[in-house]
Structures are given as structure tokens and as C-alpha cells.
Amino acid sequence: MERTWAISGIDLHVEVGGTRVARSLERELRAAVTGGRLPAGTRLPSSRTLGADLGIARNTVAEVYGRLAAEGWLESRVGAGTWVARRPGPPPSGADAEPPPPPALDLRGGIPDPSAFPRGEWAAALRRAVESAPADAFDYPDPRGAAPLREALAGYTARARGVRARAENVVVGHGFGDLLALLCRALARRGARRIAVEAYGHGRHRRIAAAHGLEPVPVPVDADGADVAALEGLEVGAVLLTPAHQFPTGAVLSAERRRALVRWAQRRDALVLEDDYDGEFRYDRRAVGAVQALAPDRVVYLGTASKSLAPGLGTAWAVAPAELVPELVGLRELSGAGHHVPGQLALADLITSHRYDLAVRRARAVHRDRRRAVAAAVAGLPGCSLSGPEAGLHCPLELPAGVSEAAVSAEAARRGLALEGLASFGSGAPERGPAMVIGYGAPRPHLFAPALAAAVAAVAAHLP
């Protein structure tokens, strides 16, 4: 028989004093509610618990609760205790106004569908990992991350992406941005002042670099990826690239440019930060391997579980040159950031049991079908074409010259769709014609078709 246990031992900080204790408690509780310290929906301790904590009679607390409930500040639920009541009020305005709700449909680039997260497999992995872990696994963790995860990632990245990895060279972080910030701090401490970035990319990544002491310097991008030759004329200590599937243009860094990139890094004693954000997702042929394999002493390989599982896990990893690892460990310790060990153990379990591979394969099949559905849907748009390989979670839709990306985005917004133009990812003057970045990963399954239809309609409305 299932039993329900009442929760009565709830902590609440209030200060009461003087000879009129009931009046003091009433004043304190009312101020906490009206001032927002106790928001609507907050459960309060039972009168018995609060009375014992404050050293006053239970009936005194019950009397105060009753008066505040009569005024509408609190509400009592039979068998469930006392709660802060929800009170209607005037709609917020100005600085207090809530932001507008996001569009119902979403085709922004590089965003996965969070509803695809394998909850059951994750919960089972978490349970297995926590139950089987030795006690010292829950001690203060290694700044690089939990050892089982680093070992699992070394094996996985070697097997699936061709990375030359050892567990001691793996550093786990709270998402890609966390690791990028750590690397930028390390570069700045080494004396670097500038970092090369692709002319099209995440603005947030450029802002992270700038916030940690490095000036982002754009490198042109064409059909063969970043123009590595342009690095020769730049005084930079590192370059941040997406070689396997350039974000957001979709270009793949050519073999010739990969070799030239490594030669440049070795000659200039520079670092290459390889963002392999969706390297597992190639649909037309076998995925392109990591650049890191060409020069493990010059390239920091960066991967993430955001696209394969979910961004909310907040897990990314770096495979760094051995001589850089102590520096990253020292900076991690100074940052005060910790690790969520149970989550890392669960991810290690998924990887070593090959359930992670299965999750990647499932996601790959879904994204492949969606990419092909996009190609079929836009085939009838005159003067438009998809560019880049069949890969990743997005593809650029090239528009006829003269079509305004901003106008198409605004039209899409009127149809309840979030859709971005290529120029919104640029770091300077546009280097190519107009295009829309179709991110087919984000929509829930039942929203993909209407989102795609809205995108096609928004583009068609502005074609000549």
C-alpha cells in the first residue's frame, strides 16, 4: 500500500520580538509576502513547526495564519498545509513587463529539439552510475572532471571522431562556452591579445573571447571553409574554427586547408581551437574526421553533448595538448567552478554501454530526414537553393540577389516563426549574397511541418 508522508519540517526565516509576538509575526510575514521574499505558491511551515522554531505557541502561529488568510495573503489547503496565495494584480508595464513569449515555431540554426532527450535511458544510467560508484567518487572531484567520464570520452572521441586522446588530456566543462572562456584565459595569460574567428559564427563566442581579454579578428569563409591563408597576415595567438561543418555556412574545411592550418600553427607556435559541435551528424557520406589528429600538440579538440542529447545537460569536453592541461587545471581551480559528478558518471555509463552511440544514430536519422524534407520543400522556390553538405542541424538557403534577409525574418515572425538570416551571424561586412539559415533541429515532431511551411511562405513572399 502506498503511503503519503506530510511535509512539516520546512525552514522559514522570520524575526519576531517584543511583547506582542503575534503582531510581530504577522507584520514580518505580511512584509515577506508583499516584498516578494515569499512569492505566490510558496509553502509555509506548519503552525506546529514554526511555533517550535520560534519558541512560541502553536496556536499563536495558527492565529496569525488565519488572519493573513482572511486578508487574502495566505491560503490553507485541507490536508496540504498553508501557502502564499496567488493574487490578481494590474498588468506589468515598463521595466517590470515580462518579455514577449517566444514564437510558437522555431527554425533557428544549430538548436536541437529538447523533447528528444532520452529521459528513460538517462534516468537508468544515472541510477546505475550512482549505485555502482565507489564512495570516493563523491569526494571533491578532479578539476578535469570525473575520471570515468574522461576515460570514456577519450575512447569515444578516438573511435568516433579520430581524435588522438588520453584520459589525462581530457577536461570536462559546463558547456562549450565554459571551456572557451577557460581557454581564452589561458591564452591571455600566455601573452596572446587576439584570436582569429570565422567571419560567420556565434556572436556569443566572440563576446566570450573579448570578455576574457582576446580581441576577435575575423577570417573570411568561402565554399572550402575558413580561408586559412588569411591567418598569415594576422598577429593572433590562436584561431577558433568549425572545420567539419562551418557554422552557419555549412562549408567543410578542405584537406589542403587543414594541412595549411596545421603548418601555420606549428610555425607560429599558435593554438587551433577545433569546435566539433555537430561532427557526428553527416548524412551523405562518412563524417569528416577531426583536425586534431593531424597535430595533437597544436589543436584543442572541443566536443559537446548538446546536439546528441540535450543542451540542458551542460556538458562539453576538451582534448588538450599535454603541456596545456596543467594551466587549464590551475585556472579551473581558481574559477571556483565544480562538477556535477552524478551527471558525469551517467554520461560515462551511456558512452561505455554504447547507448550514447544509439542516441546519436537516432538523432542522425531524424535530422537526415528533416534535411531532405527541407530540400524538397524549397525546390519550388525560384532562384533559391540549399548550400553545404547534408550534415548537422541546419543548412543555408541561398536567396536571389537583392532579397532582404531582414524582410524575410520579419515576415516569418509575423507567421509565428523564428528564422534568422546569414548576416545576423557575421562579424563584419557581408562577404556573400543573402541567405536564410534553416535550422531543422529545433521543432518538436508535430511542429516541424508547419514551421517549414511558414519558412517557405515567408521566403516566397519576398521573391522577385
Secondary structure by P-SEA (a helix, b strand, c coil): cbbbbbbcbbbbbbbbbccaaaaaaaaaaaaaaaacccccccccccaaaaaaaacccaaaaaaaaaaaaaaccccccccccccbbbbbbccccccccccccccccccccccccccccaaaaaaaaaaaaaaaccccccccccccccaaaaaaaaaaaaaccccccccccbbbcccaaaaaaaaaaaaaaacccbbbbcccccaaaaaaaaaacbbbbbbbbcccccccccccccccccccccccccccccccccaaaaaaaaaaaaaacbbbbcccccccccccccccccccccccccbbbbbccccccccccbbbbbbccccaaaaaaaaaaaaccccaaaaaaaaaaaaaaaaaaaaaaaaaaaaaaaaaaaaaaaccccccccccccccccccccccccccaaaaaaaaaaacbbbbcccccccccccccbbbbbbcccccccaaaaaaaaaaaaaaaccc
